[in-house]
């Protein structure tokens, strides 16, 4: 494999991230359910356009970097107001600079991309911050777990935008029993910091392929409070 893995780089703090496009890539090593998915994300949002991911050829990149498979994740927009990430090397994938940002198992990455409302774990050193006075879009489980939308995409529903995300609840037809969708305005800053829980975050996608991070999922303590 021609990729150096590990979070050995400096922390990268980016402000004003709400609504900004980003993309990423999973580099898969091994086969079967325990194969590793090395996760790369946009190194500099100033370089990313909504169609930047279309420049990456996953088949050719897998050969170039001597991994078993590459999967491109693109056409997505951040929803937090600030990101703070410690990653690793910045790698140029077909002209798109991506930062090593964490790991999942292959099974979990593929499941969270294909199976709505299925919680999976990712290992990364990240802190997402939503400012007080700003809206957040939440999935609530009847057991008290809350999922905060961290990114949205127009892949399934092209009408989605920052101004229409409050309508997502009416579009979700397959929510698990007892789950609800809510948009609320924060009265205090919300942060999801994986350093509070040994580097692990729980994530899932809804049927529109929007991605959420968990607050109070199991023993997770990444959130400064549950909104």
C-alpha positions as CSV (number, residue, x, y, z in Angstrom):
1,X,0.0,0.0,0.0
2,X,1.4,3.4,-1.0
3,X,-0.4,5.4,1.7
4,X,1.0,6.3,5.2
5,X,-1.7,5.9,7.8
6,X,-1.9,7.7,11.1
7,X,-2.9,11.0,12.8
8,X,0.5,12.5,12.9
9,X,-0.3,15.9,11.4
10,X,-1.1,19.3,12.9
11,X,-4.6,20.2,14.0
12,X,-6.6,22.0,11.3
13,X,-9.3,24.4,12.4
14,X,-11.8,25.7,9.8
15,X,-14.4,28.3,10.6
16,X,-17.6,29.2,8.7
17,X,-18.1,25.7,7.4
18,X,-21.9,25.6,7.4
19,X,-23.1,25.0,3.9
20,X,-19.7,24.5,2.4
21,X,-19.1,21.6,0.0
22,X,-16.6,18.8,0.8
23,X,-15.8,15.4,-0.4
24,X,-13.8,12.4,0.7
25,X,-12.6,8.9,-0.1
26,X,-12.3,5.5,1.5
27,X,-9.2,3.4,0.7
28,X,-10.0,-0.2,1.6
29,X,-7.3,-2.7,2.6
30,X,-8.1,-6.4,2.9
31,X,-11.2,-8.3,2.2
32,X,-14.2,-9.4,4.3
33,X,-15.9,-7.8,7.3
34,X,-12.7,-6.9,9.1
35,X,-11.0,-5.1,6.2
36,X,-10.0,-1.6,7.0
37,X,-11.4,1.6,5.4
38,X,-8.9,4.4,5.7
39,X,-10.9,7.6,5.5
40,X,-9.8,10.7,3.8
41,X,-11.6,14.1,3.8
42,X,-11.1,17.5,2.2
43,X,-7.8,19.1,3.4
44,X,-8.9,22.6,2.4
45,X,-12.5,23.5,1.8
46,X,-11.4,26.5,-0.2
47,X,-10.2,24.1,-2.9
48,X,-13.5,22.0,-3.0
49,X,-16.3,22.6,-5.4
50,X,-19.6,20.7,-5.4
51,X,-18.4,18.5,-8.3
52,X,-14.8,18.0,-7.2
53,X,-15.5,14.4,-6.3
54,X,-16.3,13.7,-10.0
55,X,-12.6,14.1,-10.8
56,X,-11.6,11.0,-8.8
57,X,-11.5,7.7,-10.6
58,X,-11.8,5.0,-7.8
59,X,-10.7,2.1,-9.9
60,X,-7.6,3.8,-11.2
61,X,-6.8,5.2,-7.7
62,X,-7.0,1.7,-6.2
63,X,-4.3,0.6,-8.6
64,X,-2.1,3.7,-8.1
65,X,-2.1,3.4,-4.3
66,X,-2.1,-0.4,-4.2
67,X,-5.2,-0.9,-2.1
68,X,-8.0,-3.3,-2.7
69,X,-10.7,-0.7,-3.4
70,X,-11.4,3.0,-3.3
71,X,-14.9,4.5,-2.8
72,X,-15.5,8.2,-3.5
73,X,-17.8,10.2,-1.2
74,X,-18.9,13.5,-2.7
75,X,-21.6,16.0,-3.4
76,X,-21.9,16.8,0.3
77,X,-22.2,19.9,2.4
78,X,-21.0,20.5,6.0
79,X,-23.6,21.7,8.6
80,X,-21.5,22.5,11.6
81,X,-20.1,26.0,12.0
82,X,-16.5,25.0,12.8
83,X,-14.4,21.9,12.3
84,X,-11.2,21.0,14.2
85,X,-9.4,17.9,13.0
86,X,-6.1,16.2,13.7
87,X,-5.3,14.1,10.7
88,X,-2.3,12.7,8.8
89,X,-0.8,13.1,5.4
90,X,-2.5,15.1,2.6
91,X,-2.7,13.0,-0.5
92,X,-3.5,14.2,-4.0
93,X,-6.2,12.0,-5.5
94,X,-6.6,12.9,-9.1
95,X,-6.1,16.6,-8.4
96,X,-8.2,16.6,-5.2
97,X,-6.2,17.1,-2.0
98,X,-7.6,14.9,0.8
99,X,-6.4,14.6,4.4
100,X,-6.1,11.2,6.2
101,X,-8.8,11.6,8.9
102,X,-9.7,8.3,10.5
103,X,-10.7,4.6,10.1
104,X,-13.7,2.3,9.9
105,X,-14.1,-1.3,9.1
106,X,-15.1,-1.9,5.5
107,X,-18.3,-3.5,6.7
108,X,-19.3,-0.5,8.7
109,X,-18.5,2.0,6.0
110,X,-20.4,0.2,3.4
111,X,-23.4,-0.4,5.7
112,X,-23.7,3.2,6.7
113,X,-23.7,4.2,3.1
114,X,-26.3,1.5,2.1
115,X,-28.5,1.0,5.1
116,X,-30.4,4.0,6.5
117,X,-30.6,4.5,10.3
118,X,-27.8,1.9,11.0
119,X,-25.4,3.2,13.6
120,X,-21.7,2.6,12.8
121,X,-18.4,3.7,14.5
122,X,-15.6,5.8,13.0
123,X,-12.3,6.5,14.7
124,X,-11.2,10.1,14.3
125,X,-9.7,13.0,16.3
126,X,-12.3,15.6,15.5
127,X,-14.4,18.4,17.2
128,X,-17.5,19.7,15.4
129,X,-19.0,22.9,16.8
130,X,-22.5,24.4,16.2
131,X,-22.9,28.0,17.4
132,X,-25.7,29.2,19.7
133,X,-28.5,30.9,17.8
134,X,-28.0,28.6,14.8
135,X,-30.4,25.8,13.7
136,X,-29.6,22.1,14.1
137,X,-31.5,19.2,12.5
138,X,-32.0,16.3,14.8
139,X,-33.2,12.7,14.8
140,X,-34.5,11.6,18.2
141,X,-34.8,8.0,19.4
142,X,-37.4,7.1,22.0
143,X,-34.5,6.0,24.3
144,X,-33.1,9.5,24.5
145,X,-30.3,9.2,21.9
146,X,-30.1,12.2,19.6
147,X,-28.5,12.3,16.2
148,X,-27.3,15.7,14.9
149,X,-27.1,16.2,11.1
150,X,-23.5,17.0,10.3
151,X,-23.8,17.0,6.5
152,X,-26.4,16.9,3.8
153,X,-26.4,15.9,0.1
154,X,-28.6,16.6,-2.9
155,X,-27.9,13.1,-4.4
156,X,-31.4,11.8,-3.5
157,X,-33.4,15.0,-3.1
158,X,-32.0,17.9,-5.3
159,X,-34.3,20.3,-3.5
160,X,-32.3,20.1,-0.2
161,X,-30.5,23.2,0.8
162,X,-29.7,25.1,4.0
163,X,-33.1,26.8,3.7
164,X,-35.1,23.6,3.2
165,X,-33.5,21.2,5.7
166,X,-36.4,21.8,8.2
167,X,-38.6,20.0,5.7
168,X,-36.5,16.7,5.9
169,X,-38.9,15.2,8.5
170,X,-41.8,15.2,6.1
171,X,-39.6,13.4,3.5
172,X,-38.5,10.5,5.8
173,X,-40.8,7.6,5.1
174,X,-38.8,4.8,6.7
175,X,-37.9,6.2,10.2
176,X,-37.7,3.5,12.8
177,X,-40.7,3.2,15.1
178,X,-40.7,6.0,17.7
179,X,-38.0,8.1,16.0
180,X,-38.8,11.8,15.2
181,X,-37.1,14.6,13.2
182,X,-36.8,18.0,14.7
183,X,-35.2,21.4,13.7
184,X,-34.4,23.6,16.7
185,X,-32.4,26.7,17.3
186,X,-29.5,26.2,19.8
187,X,-29.5,28.3,23.0
188,X,-25.9,27.4,23.7
189,X,-22.9,26.2,21.8
190,X,-22.9,22.4,20.9
191,X,-19.7,20.5,20.4
192,X,-19.1,16.9,19.5
193,X,-15.5,16.2,20.5
194,X,-14.2,12.7,20.1
195,X,-11.3,13.3,22.5
196,X,-14.0,13.0,25.2
197,X,-14.6,9.3,24.2
198,X,-11.3,7.8,23.2
199,X,-11.6,9.0,19.5
200,X,-14.8,7.2,18.6
201,X,-17.9,8.7,17.0
202,X,-21.2,7.0,16.1
203,X,-22.6,8.0,12.7
204,X,-25.6,7.0,10.6
205,X,-27.4,8.1,7.4
206,X,-31.0,8.7,6.7
207,X,-32.8,7.6,3.6
208,X,-31.9,10.9,1.9
209,X,-28.2,10.0,2.5
210,X,-27.8,12.9,5.0
211,X,-25.3,11.9,7.8
212,X,-25.7,12.4,11.5
213,X,-23.4,12.0,14.5
214,X,-24.7,10.6,17.8
215,X,-25.2,12.4,21.1
216,X,-25.6,10.0,24.0
217,X,-25.4,6.9,21.8
218,X,-24.6,4.0,24.3
219,X,-21.6,5.1,26.4
220,X,-20.7,7.9,24.0
221,X,-19.7,11.1,25.8
222,X,-18.5,13.2,22.8
223,X,-21.2,15.8,23.2
224,X,-20.9,18.6,25.8
225,X,-24.7,18.1,26.2
226,X,-27.6,16.4,24.4
227,X,-29.6,19.0,22.5
